């Protein structure tokens, strides 16, 4: 895996998990986070994080008036990733992030 993605993936996981713990689990009796990382044959990397915290779509957050140092993980997702998808299904937040291969 190239250096850029080696840096972005753990940072994205850390930021998204911290966000779930800090904001999503306040009323959750048995908090859980599941991380799945898939490297496709074409070099595309897919990161899926699922948690059972409060419903929260990171792409809906308005960052225009926020402190530039806040929501670093969400800012990074919006700027560095090809595609970010969110769904809340059966009470689970699902964030799927696609990172293209280095040559794409």
MMTF fields as JSON, N, C-alpha, C and O atoms, coordinates in Angstrom:
{
  "mmtfVersion": "1.0.0",
  "mmtfProducer": "UNKNOWN",
  "numBonds": 415,
  "numAtoms": 416,
  "numGroups": 104,
  "numChains": 1,
  "numModels": 1,
  "chainsPerModel": [1],
  "groupsPerChain": [104],
  "chainIdList": ["A"],
  "bondAtomList": [4, 2, 8, 6, 12, 10, 16, 14, 20, 18, 24, 22, 28, 26, 32, 30, 36, 34, 40, 38, 44, 42, 48, 46, 52, 50, 56, 54, 60, 58, 64, 62, 68, 66, 72, 70, 76, 74, 80, 78, 84, 82, 88, 86, 92, 90, 96, 94, 100, 98, 104, 102, 108, 106, 112, 110, 116, 114, 120, 118, 124, 122, 128, 126, 132, 130, 136, 134, 140, 138, 144, 142, 148, 146, 152, 150, 156, 154, 160, 158, 164, 162, 168, 166, 172, 170, 176, 174, 180, 178, 184, 182, 188, 186, 192, 190, 196, 194, 200, 198, 204, 202, 208, 206, 212, 210, 216, 214, 220, 218, 224, 222, 228, 226, 232, 230, 236, 234, 240, 238, 244, 242, 248, 246, 252, 250, 256, 254, 260, 258, 264, 262, 268, 266, 272, 270, 276, 274, 280, 278, 284, 282, 288, 286, 292, 290, 296, 294, 300, 298, 304, 302, 308, 306, 312, 310, 316, 314, 320, 318, 324, 322, 328, 326, 332, 330, 336, 334, 340, 338, 344, 342, 348, 346, 352, 350, 356, 354, 360, 358, 364, 362, 368, 366, 372, 370, 376, 374, 380, 378, 384, 382, 388, 386, 392, 390, 396, 394, 400, 398, 404, 402, 408, 406, 412, 410],
  "bondOrderList": [1, 1, 1, 1, 1, 1, 1, 1, 1, 1, 1, 1, 1, 1, 1, 1, 1, 1, 1, 1, 1, 1, 1, 1, 1, 1, 1, 1, 1, 1, 1, 1, 1, 1, 1, 1, 1, 1, 1, 1, 1, 1, 1, 1, 1, 1, 1, 1, 1, 1, 1, 1, 1, 1, 1, 1, 1, 1, 1, 1, 1, 1, 1, 1, 1, 1, 1, 1, 1, 1, 1, 1, 1, 1, 1, 1, 1, 1, 1, 1, 1, 1, 1, 1, 1, 1, 1, 1, 1, 1, 1, 1, 1, 1, 1, 1, 1, 1, 1, 1, 1, 1, 1],
  "groupList": [{"groupName": "UNK", "atomNameList": ["N", "CA", "C", "O"], "elementList": ["N", "C", "C", "O"], "formalChargeList": [0, 0, 0, 0], "bondAtomList": [1, 0, 2, 1, 3, 2], "bondOrderList": [1, 1, 2], "singleLetterCode": "X", "chemCompType": "L-PEPTIDE LINKING"}],
  "groupTypeList": [0, 0, 0, 0, 0, 0, 0, 0, 0, 0, 0, 0, 0, 0, 0, 0, 0, 0, 0, 0, 0, 0, 0, 0, 0, 0, 0, 0, 0, 0, 0, 0, 0, 0, 0, 0, 0, 0, 0, 0, 0, 0, 0, 0, 0, 0, 0, 0, 0, 0, 0, 0, 0, 0, 0, 0, 0, 0, 0, 0, 0, 0, 0, 0, 0, 0, 0, 0, 0, 0, 0, 0, 0, 0, 0, 0, 0, 0, 0, 0, 0, 0, 0, 0, 0, 0, 0, 0, 0, 0, 0, 0, 0, 0, 0, 0, 0, 0, 0, 0, 0, 0, 0, 0],
  "groupIdList": [1, 2, 3, 4, 5, 6, 7, 8, 9, 10, 11, 12, 13, 14, 15, 16, 17, 18, 19, 20, 21, 22, 23, 24, 25, 26, 27, 28, 29, 30, 31, 32, 33, 34, 35, 36, 37, 38, 39, 40, 41, 42, 43, 44, 45, 46, 47, 48, 49, 50, 51, 52, 53, 54, 55, 56, 57, 58, 59, 60, 61, 62, 63, 64, 65, 66, 67, 68, 69, 70, 71, 72, 73, 74, 75, 76, 77, 78, 79, 80, 81, 82, 83, 84, 85, 86, 87, 88, 89, 90, 91, 92, 93, 94, 95, 96, 97, 98, 99, 100, 101, 102, 103, 104],
  "secStructList": [7, 7, 2, 2, 2, 2, 2, 2, 2, 2, 2, 2, 2, 2, 2, 2, 2, 2, 2, 0, 0, 0, 0, 0, 7, 6, 6, 7, 1, 1, 7, 7, 3, 3, 3, 3, 3, 3, 3, 7, 6, 6, 1, 7, 3, 3, 3, 3, 3, 3, 3, 7, 1, 1, 7, 7, 7, 4, 4, 4, 7, 7, 7, 1, 1, 1, 7, 6, 6, 1, 1, 2, 2, 2, 2, 2, 2, 2, 2, 2, 7, 1, 3, 3, 3, 3, 3, 3, 3, 6, 6, 3, 3, 3, 3, 3, 3, 3, 3, 7, 7, 6, 6, 7],
  "xCoordList": [0.858, 0.0, 0.896, 1.929, 0.507, 1.322, 1.304, 0.448, 2.27, 2.439, 1.247, 0.906, 0.61, -0.545, -1.669, -2.233, -1.993, -3.077, -2.669, -3.508, -1.396, -0.908, -1.071, -1.215, -1.049, -1.256, -2.749, -3.199, -3.521, -4.931, -5.815, -6.704, -5.586, -6.475, -6.464, -7.535, -5.307, -5.349, -5.875, -6.55, -5.57, -6.073, -7.595, -8.263, -8.148, -9.6, -10.257, -11.278, -9.679, -10.227, -10.217, -11.214, -9.088, -8.965, -9.972, -10.652, -10.074, -10.975, -12.441, -13.224, -12.811, -14.199, -14.58, -15.691, -13.686, -13.965, -14.061, -14.945, -13.161, -13.209, -14.505, -15.086, -14.959, -16.211, -17.379, -18.248, -17.404, -18.476, -18.47, -19.522, -17.292, -17.176, -17.584, -18.348, -17.077, -17.325, -18.763, -19.332, -19.352, -20.67, -21.793, -22.938, -21.5, -22.565, -22.943, -24.041, -22.057, -22.297, -22.845, -22.917, -23.227, -23.695, -24.862, -24.932, -25.761, -26.945, -26.946, -27.99, -25.798, -25.707, -25.216, -24.139, -26.007, -25.647, -24.466, -23.604, -24.42, -23.355, -22.718, -22.99, -21.872, -21.286, -20.394, -19.679, -20.464, -19.639, -19.248, -20.041, -18.022, -17.51, -16.894, -16.142, -17.217, -16.669, -15.975, -16.555, -14.744, -13.967, -13.635, -13.178, -13.87, -13.53, -12.735, -13.118, -11.63, -10.764, -10.603, -10.195, -10.926, -10.852, -9.91, -10.077, -8.931, -8.049, -8.483, -8.325, -9.03, -9.517, -8.353, -7.266, -8.602, -7.561, -6.998, -5.82, -7.838, -7.374, -6.618, -6.201, -6.441, -5.711, -6.593, -6.111, -7.881, -8.809, -8.942, -9.014, -8.975, -9.1, -10.47, -10.855, -11.198, -12.515, -12.474, -12.134, -12.823, -12.87, -14.326, -15.008, -14.797, -16.158, -16.122, -15.548, -16.748, -16.884, -18.357, -19.175, -18.674, -20.062, -20.074, -19.221, -21.05, -21.196, -22.675, -23.527, -22.961, -24.34, -24.688, -25.575, -23.985, -24.264, -25.424, -26.118, -25.615, -26.676, -26.444, -25.304, -27.529, -27.436, -26.697, -27.012, -25.711, -24.934, -24.296, -23.481, -24.672, -24.071, -22.968, -23.271, -21.699, -20.607, -20.608, -20.003, -21.268, -21.289, -22.339, -22.323, -23.246, -24.275, -23.826, -24.508, -22.707, -22.236, -21.804, -21.0, -22.335, -21.971, -20.687, -20.68, -19.614, -18.31, -17.974, -16.904, -18.856, -18.534, -18.311, -17.471, -19.035, -18.887, -18.078, -17.856, -17.64, -16.918, -15.463, -14.904, -14.874, -13.452, -12.673, -12.936, -11.715, -10.951, -10.213, -9.851, -9.988, -9.286, -10.248, -9.811, -11.548, -12.511, -12.875, -12.676, -13.395, -13.86, -12.792, -13.076, -11.575, -10.448, -10.697, -10.42, -11.219, -11.464, -12.495, -12.343, -13.543, -14.587, -14.039, -14.324, -13.271, -12.647, -11.741, -11.74, -10.977, -10.081, -10.868, -10.494, -11.953, -12.769, -13.28, -13.237, -13.757, -14.328, -13.289, -13.594, -12.068, -11.044, -10.222, -9.826, -9.954, -8.989, -9.539, -8.773, -10.833, -11.389, -12.191, -12.8, -12.186, -12.938, -14.433, -15.204, -14.818, -16.238, -16.469, -15.773, -17.445, -17.85, -19.356, -20.101, -19.8, -21.223, -21.629, -20.856, -22.848, -23.377, -24.769, -25.576, -25.039, -26.384, -26.573, -25.638, -27.799, -28.153, -29.179, -30.307, -28.778, -29.624, -29.708, -28.691, -30.919, -31.179, -30.485, -29.952, -30.495, -29.901, -28.388, -27.79, -27.753, -26.298, -25.861, -26.399, -24.889, -24.252, -23.261, -22.465, -23.304, -22.369, -21.734, -22.418, -20.435, -19.694, -18.737, -17.916, -18.857, -18.0, -17.175, -17.721, -15.863, -14.927, -14.141, -13.609, -14.065, -13.308, -12.082, -12.189, -10.92, -9.654, -9.114, -8.85, -8.95, -8.433, -6.985, -6.259, -6.587, -5.19, -4.326, -4.822, -3.075, -2.167, -2.137, -1.969, -2.294, -2.214, -3.525, -3.558, -4.623, -5.934, -6.184, -7.239],
  "yCoordList": [-1.176, 0.0, 1.228, 1.247, 2.244, 3.455, 4.259, 4.063, 5.163, 5.957, 6.822, 6.962, 7.406, 8.288, 7.508, 7.957, 6.353, 5.565, 4.923, 4.726, 4.602, 4.074, 5.101, 4.746, 6.354, 7.438, 7.706, 7.848, 7.779, 8.161, 7.12, 7.481, 5.846, 4.807, 4.777, 4.866, 4.655, 4.629, 5.933, 5.92, 7.053, 8.334, 8.384, 8.842, 7.918, 7.9, 6.988, 7.347, 5.813, 4.879, 5.511, 5.463, 6.1, 6.717, 7.851, 7.915, 8.732, 9.87, 9.438, 9.952, 8.495, 8.058, 7.288, 7.448, 6.466, 5.722, 6.673, 6.526, 7.637, 8.614, 9.41, 9.704, 9.757, 10.489, 9.652, 10.165, 8.371, 7.483, 7.375, 7.454, 7.197, 7.062, 8.35, 8.323, 9.475, 10.76, 11.242, 11.784, 11.055, 11.638, 10.612, 10.915, 9.436, 8.497, 7.517, 6.961, 7.289, 6.237, 6.717, 5.928, 7.97, 8.506, 7.7, 7.501, 7.245, 6.509, 5.047, 4.395, 4.541, 3.168, 2.254, 2.471, 1.23, 0.332, -0.569, -0.799, -1.075, -1.994, -1.48, -2.001, -0.456, 0.137, -0.846, -1.652, -0.75, -1.621, -0.893, -0.151, -1.117, -0.588, -1.755, -2.55, -1.849, -2.884, -2.2, -1.326, -2.594, -2.004, -3.106, -4.186, -2.816, -3.765, -3.014, -1.92, -3.603, -3.003, -4.016, -5.155, -3.588, -4.467, -3.845, -2.684, -4.605, -4.181, -4.944, -6.163, -4.222, -4.859, -5.14, -4.582, -6.007, -6.388, -5.198, -5.195, -4.174, -3.005, -2.009, -0.953, -2.341, -1.469, -0.528, 0.147, -0.471, 0.366, -0.196, -1.409, 0.707, 0.326, 0.785, 1.934, -0.099, 0.235, 0.035, -1.044, 1.082, 1.065, 1.201, 2.15, 0.232, 0.319, 0.301, -0.6, 1.319, 1.359, 1.314, 2.013, 0.479, 0.312, 0.46, -0.096, 1.216, 1.331, 1.377, 1.64, 1.115, 1.106, 2.318, 2.253, 3.411, 4.644, 5.409, 4.908, 6.619, 7.485, 7.724, 7.839, 7.797, 8.033, 9.344, 10.379, 9.279, 10.48, 10.296, 9.396, 11.158, 11.159, 12.213, 13.405, 11.813, 12.793, 13.733, 14.803, 13.36, 14.212, 15.318, 16.262, 15.217, 16.248, 17.372, 18.392, 17.213, 18.213, 19.485, 19.425, 20.636, 21.93, 22.423, 22.791, 22.427, 22.844, 24.293, 24.773, 24.99, 26.344, 27.312, 28.205, 27.159, 28.079, 27.473, 28.132, 26.249, 25.56, 26.007, 26.494, 25.835, 26.087, 25.205, 24.005, 25.775, 24.992, 23.794, 22.866, 23.808, 22.705, 21.623, 20.595, 21.858, 20.863, 19.908, 20.219, 18.774, 17.765, 17.435, 17.363, 17.24, 16.977, 15.733, 15.736, 14.669, 13.438, 13.609, 13.064, 14.366, 14.595, 15.465, 15.213, 16.471, 17.311, 16.468, 16.625, 15.577, 14.726, 13.813, 13.644, 13.23, 12.361, 13.113, 12.596, 14.312, 15.088, 15.495, 15.584, 15.743, 16.243, 15.135, 15.272, 14.033, 13.071, 11.804, 10.991, 11.614, 10.354, 10.521, 11.565, 9.487, 9.513, 9.512, 10.256, 8.667, 8.474, 8.148, 7.309, 8.809, 8.5, 8.299, 9.173, 7.152, 6.843, 6.596, 6.053, 7.0, 6.766, 6.183, 6.603, 5.21, 4.668, 4.304, 3.86, 4.495, 3.983, 2.899, 3.176, 1.665, 0.513, -0.361, -0.704, -0.713, -1.569, -1.014, -1.774, 0.301, 0.938, 1.018, 1.318, 0.756, 0.814, 1.902, 2.014, 2.697, 3.654, 2.887, 2.103, 3.106, 2.476, 3.566, 4.248, 3.732, 4.686, 3.871, 3.11, 4.046, 3.336, 4.37, 5.259, 4.246, 5.189, 4.451, 3.37, 5.028, 4.424, 5.27, 6.477, 4.638, 5.301, 4.665, 3.463, 5.461, 4.891, 4.431, 4.871, 3.542, 3.121, 4.34, 5.327, 4.287, 5.43, 5.97, 7.174, 5.115, 5.556, 6.066, 6.537, 5.996, 6.428, 7.884, 8.406],
  "zCoordList": [0.0, 0.0, 0.0, 0.67, -0.744, -0.856, 0.444, 1.307, 0.557, 1.771, 2.126, 3.3, 1.119, 1.383, 2.049, 3.047, 1.505, 2.072, 3.403, 4.281, 3.548, 4.823, 5.934, 7.103, 5.568, 6.528, 6.733, 7.87, 5.644, 5.72, 6.404, 7.175, 6.138, 6.668, 8.2, 8.801, 8.862, 10.324, 10.918, 11.948, 10.275, 10.759, 10.655, 11.583, 9.537, 9.357, 10.388, 10.974, 10.612, 11.594, 12.984, 13.704, 13.351, 14.675, 14.854, 15.878, 13.884, 13.992, 14.024, 14.822, 13.154, 13.099, 14.361, 14.867, 14.871, 16.101, 17.294, 18.137, 17.364, 18.457, 18.417, 19.461, 17.228, 17.068, 17.581, 18.286, 17.232, 17.694, 19.214, 19.848, 19.799, 21.25, 21.948, 22.913, 21.464, 22.124, 21.977, 22.925, 20.811, 20.544, 20.409, 20.744, 19.939, 19.611, 20.698, 20.668, 21.662, 22.628, 23.972, 24.914, 24.084, 25.36, 25.943, 27.155, 25.097, 25.577, 25.132, 25.145, 24.746, 24.252, 25.369, 25.924, 25.7, 26.8, 26.466, 27.314, 25.253, 24.842, 23.552, 22.47, 23.669, 22.46, 21.713, 22.308, 20.381, 19.541, 18.265, 17.686, 17.843, 16.581, 15.817, 16.381, 14.539, 13.678, 12.507, 11.862, 12.234, 11.145, 10.145, 10.519, 8.878, 7.818, 6.76, 6.346, 6.327, 5.323, 4.188, 4.415, 2.966, 1.8, 0.773, 0.399, 0.323, -0.756, -2.002, -2.078, -2.98, -4.203, -5.155, -5.009, -6.122, -7.081, -7.85, -8.206, -8.114, -8.859, -7.983, -8.46, -6.704, -5.791, -4.994, -4.084, -5.32, -4.556, -3.15, -2.952, -2.179, -0.783, -0.297, -0.513, 0.352, 0.887, 2.398, 2.886, 3.126, 4.583, 5.0, 4.613, 5.8, 6.298, 7.813, 8.426, 8.415, 9.867, 10.204, 9.608, 11.17, 11.601, 13.12, 13.812, 13.636, 15.086, 15.438, 14.589, 16.705, 17.162, 18.026, 18.877, 17.798, 18.518, 17.895, 17.011, 18.369, 17.837, 16.346, 15.896, 15.594, 14.147, 13.883, 14.47, 12.991, 12.653, 11.291, 11.09, 10.356, 9.026, 9.017, 9.074, 8.945, 8.985, 7.793, 7.855, 6.715, 5.529, 5.642, 4.852, 6.611, 6.802, 7.721, 7.817, 8.391, 9.346, 8.618, 7.688, 9.038, 8.445, 9.099, 10.273, 8.338, 8.861, 8.535, 8.909, 7.853, 7.408, 8.565, 8.456, 9.661, 10.785, 11.924, 12.94, 11.774, 12.844, 12.908, 11.926, 14.06, 14.262, 13.285, 13.207, 12.535, 11.55, 12.149, 11.426, 13.462, 14.116, 14.624, 15.14, 14.478, 14.942, 13.81, 12.636, 14.163, 13.204, 12.159, 10.963, 12.626, 11.728, 10.878, 9.679, 11.493, 10.759, 9.658, 8.565, 9.951, 8.942, 7.821, 6.65, 8.155, 7.125, 6.223, 5.003, 6.843, 6.089, 5.143, 3.983, 5.644, 4.803, 3.584, 2.468, 3.79, 2.694, 1.665, 0.476, 2.108, 1.197, 0.544, -0.614, 1.264, 0.774, 0.162, -0.355, 0.204, -0.246, -1.527, -1.76, -2.353, -3.603, -3.311, -3.916, -2.379, -2.139, -0.667, -0.095, -0.06, 1.305, 1.285, 0.84, 1.764, 1.803, 3.246, 4.036, 3.583, 4.927, 4.821, 3.992, 5.671, 5.828, 7.287, 7.954, 7.781, 9.095, 8.837, 8.428, 9.08, 8.807, 10.046, 10.648, 10.417, 11.569, 12.815, 13.624, 12.963, 14.127, 14.13, 15.163, 12.991, 12.904, 11.933, 10.831, 12.346, 11.443, 10.584, 11.101, 9.29, 8.353, 7.514, 6.751, 7.653, 6.836, 5.98, 6.492, 4.654, 3.713, 2.958, 2.303, 3.055, 2.441, 1.374, 1.628, 0.179, -0.918, -1.211, -1.43, -1.215, -1.544, -2.818, -2.85, -3.859, -5.119, -4.98, -4.089, -5.877, -5.936, -6.233, -6.776, -5.895, -6.058, -7.485, -7.679, -8.478, -9.872, -10.42, -11.557, -9.656, -10.161, -9.892, -10.252]
}
